[in-house]
């Protein structure tokens, strides 16, 4: 796994903000923005959207413990001291707009971040890590890019509460929406209809249009997945309530028979996993929390995992690591 550099952390943060002025769209201020505000600036050509209520997620006890117990917590504190940005307090929304399908592990598009930040402090730290940045003026916005990245990662500060990160086309597309030179995702009927079916109250949710080409690539590599050829979209959400982590994925398909076959296949895999976990009750308990079902228009995978069980799994992993060392 590649070492996580400061620039990666910074870009991940900038991966949490967006919206702004231009001609002139009202830009949501950090602390008062809503998920719907953020969607207003997702470009119409988006094939998928991921919405993260980052502030709510980072406010949970489980997130606080994970950060404080992480071996890189010292680096986290150093980042806060240098930039004045505390991800637990200052980052509010991250909105990811996927404009092209994932290829070779990379997804093209943009991430819009709504956060409280000091532009000069953040830019100074990025330049320290990356050296000279290429700057381009685009309709009044400065687009910065680093040639250290294989494809030249870009970012732009949209206003004092929002920033955008992504490939060049993705960043420019968000700016075009801000300037009302391009429609937003609500003019994309297929994706808008799909988003309407998602659980928008969750801390993280997503909706994706899946192209026939993408499905063909998956099924051609594994004939056992041929039933997926009827799939054309997916929605998902992750949430945390009452010390439970909840997750749901729905794969959308209009072929009821194939949906049942996919569910049967997944339940078969689940059963085999349950048998393999006979010597590890924690894993078996985890697997038993997963529910798989089908309906005329989708296949659903749902899980409600108690935080207590997550802690058991972490302890089990730590014990195994000590034994192997």
Buried (B, 14 or more C-beta within 10 A) or exposed (E): EEEEEBBBBBBBBBBBBBBBBBEEBEBBBBEEBBBEBBBBBBBBBBBBBBBBBBBBBBBBEBBEEBBEEEEEEEEBEEBBEBBEBBBBEBBBBBBBBBBBBEEEEEBBBBBBBBBBBEEEEBBEBBBEBBEEBEEBEBEEBEBBBBEEEEEEBBBBBBBBBBBBBBBBBBBBBBBBBBBEEBEBBBEBEEBBEBBEBBBBEBBBBBBBBBEEEBBEEBBEEEEEBBBBBBBBBBBBBBBBEEEBBBBBBBBBBEBBEBBBBBBBBBBEEBEEBBEEBEEEEBBBBBBEBBEBBBBEBBBBBBBBBBBEBBEBBBEBEEEEEEEEE
